[in-house]
Amino acid sequence: MPDTPLSLKVYRRLLQLYPAGFRENYAAPMEREFCDELEESSGPLALAKLWVRLLADLAISIPTQIVREMAQDARHTLRLWANRPWNTGFAIAALAIGIGANTGVFSVVNALLLRSLPFHDPGRLASMSPYEYIPPHGSAKEFHEWQTQSAYLAGAALVEENDVNLGGERDAIRAHHALTSWNFFTVLGAQPALGRGFLPEEETPGHDGVAVISYGLWQQLFAGDPRALGATVRVNGDPLTIVGVAPGGFEYPNHSVLWKAATYSPGNNGWATVARLKPGITWAQARAAFSADAGDGNPRPQLRSLQDALAGRAKDGSLLLMAGVALVLLIACTNVANLLIARTVDRAPELAIRSALGASQARLVQQLLTESLLLSFVATIAGFVVAYWTTALAAAVQPPPLAAQSYSIFDSAVVAFSVLISVASALLFGILPALHTGRLRASGSRVIRQTLAAAQVMLTIVLLTASVSVGRAFLQLMATDRGYDVKGVVTVNVALDGTTHQINKRQRPYFEEVLARLRRIPGVRSASATEFLPLYATGFVGGPFGLDGQRAKRNSTMLPVMSDYFQTMGGRIQYGREFTGAEVRNGAMVAVVNERFAANFGAPQDAVGHEVTVRRGASRKIVGVVKGMDFATDPTMIDPNQVFIPSSTPGGFFSTFVARVDGPAEAHLSTIRDTVRSVDPAVPVFGVKTLEQRQADLFARPRFYRTAVWLFSGFALLLAVIGIYGIVSYAVAQRTREMGVRLALGTTAVHLRAMLLRQELITVVVGAIPGIAAASLTGRYLESLIEGAESTGLATSLAVALLLAFIASTSIWAGTRRIASLDIMSILRTD
Amino acid sequence: MFHILLSLGAGERHGYAIKREVAARTEGKLKLGPGVLYGSINKMLELGLIDEAEERPDPHLDDERRRYYRITKLGRKAAQAEAARMRELAELAAETFGIRKHA
């Protein structure tokens, strides 16, 4: 029969699918029986029948046997674990943290960067930043000519977002809305759930009283009633007719609930652009064409994918965290591998007996792998708690820009990822001990374990150095003198748009009434208001102001404030005084300047009494010089020269009441909010926070990175120390007899311990050298990622390595303490 | 399993012989595939119902060495208990339904 060898070959292959134990016992007889049957069945028909029968048999029995042996191994494993609860608990905890943190961070990466955006064909959507490039937008005609004639874009839409007062005269709420060119929904490929998007003519003044509302707002205001179409909604008091409802979940940009057609003006520099690439145009081609369009600039204009643009800085941050948690998992795997190897060597007698009893190499390896998988599996389950916690934390620090991007761990991609890393780590930490059963030689295992420990030392140095750098940057961020005192200040925002106080001359009386009531509250020391809260301002006005007609070299920022502003904010008046209530009330032509401004024209104290030239023919008398305040986290973003003036229309930009109170600011939040509201309930009151809370919110991300990196490195350090301690105490146990002999021959215990210390410290040095090198590389990456994080330089890495060596020495010394109490006689007697 | 015990009741057998005997006794209705057969043997070995005899050549077939199995005391007891249980069941069924004579 010519096909006999083939059939047999196939059958042999199939027999390999049985688990090792069964295979060893029964593969040979099964193969022989197959040969017998093959001889008995002649002809293709009989052969086919034989195969059908055998395949059915294999299909039933292979899974049965696999389950059987796995269950056996699992029971065996559980018995082993029960004997060593600490050892096992530690391994599970280390892996759970490693796998959990990876799963958690991956769910963020998945949501922001991998899951596709909830738009039509999202991979072709591009975004242009208003800070880099805005297409021609002087008029509707100009913009639409640009976008329809584009060689690389199928279409582009302008969009600008801001907060507005939404609703009727008495119950307005603060809401996010977007002004868009009429084709906004078309470019994104969003079909309205009800009604329509905008029409081209709705961009022209007079025809622009229309709005598209979000699905959520439709439900909220109209309970999903289709009669919402044609109904009126008020935005900053202006009535708009609803013409459409956006599809469910559509809330781009930034949780918008309402879209309004744009009005064009050449002066508007807030337009962001979303665009769709022309079919057949690659991203590379589009980018090249875009550079020709946008030219050079600072920062250099870039055409980003919408997904990248939405992820923004969170992209790099998430990837950095991903690298960090991957390192942590690697360290955890190394440690668990170390533990398992130690145990395998410990179990050498047991394994030797089992192998003498006929358990083969393959069977033992299978057992160890089952154990690893089980360990990894239990850790993954526990890791989901860690993962859940990680995503909750991430969502608090860095909320996803779209609702469709919520960080979920119950996502098929995330679950698949966690299963993948869990199996991968099981193989990683299981494969070494498994291979190791091949050669149960203690010396070989020492080399492997020391290599693992050295790798751990290296990774730990990288993480520790990074944590020093990030921690230092954060401290700097928090310790920076920003020219005001955050403690004991309550802040409250109001927006007058669409209320009876909207018109300019009614704004100040409203503010003065609120301030008068605030100042009467017991416990309020002083109160004031401004449109530009330090670090929180969203836009600025200013110009090239001068002194006594002499122009300054740099532009100044103009900051309107009410009376008592510096006293309330804890600002520092260096010369002169701040504005009186009367000066604010009468709109007196006075100014307070910051030191930087004054220093442009000589000694700062001389500036008092001189005049700030605001523009030709208009000047303000300087009544005080103050230490300036930081109005943006990145001071280079705005002009450092500051001119404060009495506020005449305090309801203009981002009106904020500030009140300095006695005792903890939190205790006064509700009283102050109610007092502000009592003046006119129709004015939306929001942003009721202490200044400290605002600052904490602002620095939440750097704080998160700092905490994350600290946790990683602390964890890595702990694992490294435990790993080294394990190796040493194990080595001592292994070499007890040798030690005993040496002690008997007159060596002192201290001498022996010092010898071991020297031997083991070599491991640390071997790991430290590449560690320091890798740390300087990551330092450079961190620098570009986290503001203020500096490459820490060789000194820090060296210091970290020394610290690690010291800690390692301590743990080695502790690990060798048994030598001191060795009883020579009892050791030698065991021979 | 009962069939395997039954065939071993008459003496030591190797796997292939057990299979042929079971097939012959059930008139070809029960054909044990090798995987299922050895799976059962494995389990019965663990339960102590059967035992491994030493390997030796099968005189009837060829001179290749084969592994023989024999029934243990426990196996014999288990088979007896099973037979008793089946007889009780058969008697109960006969009382209830009567026995139909084979045609």
Interface residues (C-beta under 8 A of the other chain):
Chain A: Y18 F22 N25 Y26 P29 M30 R32 E33 F34 D36 R53 L54 A56 D57 L58 I60 S61 I62 T64 Q65 R68
Chain B: H14 G15 Y16 K19 K31 G33 P34 G35 V36 Y38 G39 I41 N42 L61 E64 R66 R67
